């Protein structure tokens, strides 16, 4: 009997709920330093570790570069230079790494080669860590094999907007607040997994905070506010 597991999906605070839960065993007793890697700027971007067989550590630096290192040795696999500092923590699905930059762009990079797949321009810095939303199709629904489809990429910008793109970099919806969004969005929450499908009329809500003092819940497919909470 064979068991199928969906390809890994890694992002800031472990998952789409941002609850920091990692289904791994803890380190009983830390050993010595394994390796270290020096950039030319401060590193505020929390790294994402991509499991074997790819085995990468991905992160950005204030020097404007995004790095992918070999997880075992710390050797650089590839590097991409953006037009501004990177404090956004990446989100990684089975094929791409997504991150924002202070140059106002969100980038998608091929995970294994470091080739730029696309970029999307906002009108201010992107410090928010992006959220990847994907849908799992069991065997027998659309094919004879299980499938995972990445649907949405959600992130905030200092231009006061929450953006939702598809994973090809095309704008799906946008929601505007009164101040910059540095918060990393979480969710979405829906009545069923089928509600995430773009063609579904059901609501799927994603949440993000703004520097205007409010937490917003927005329909990920339409960009329509469902509610907000003022602090």
Helices and strands as residue ranges (DSSP letters): E 48-50, E 56-60, E 65-70, E 76-81, E 91-92, E 96-100, E 105-110, E 116-121, E 131-137, E 147-156, E 161-165, E 171-176, E 186-190, G 193-196, E 204-209, E 214-219, E 225-230
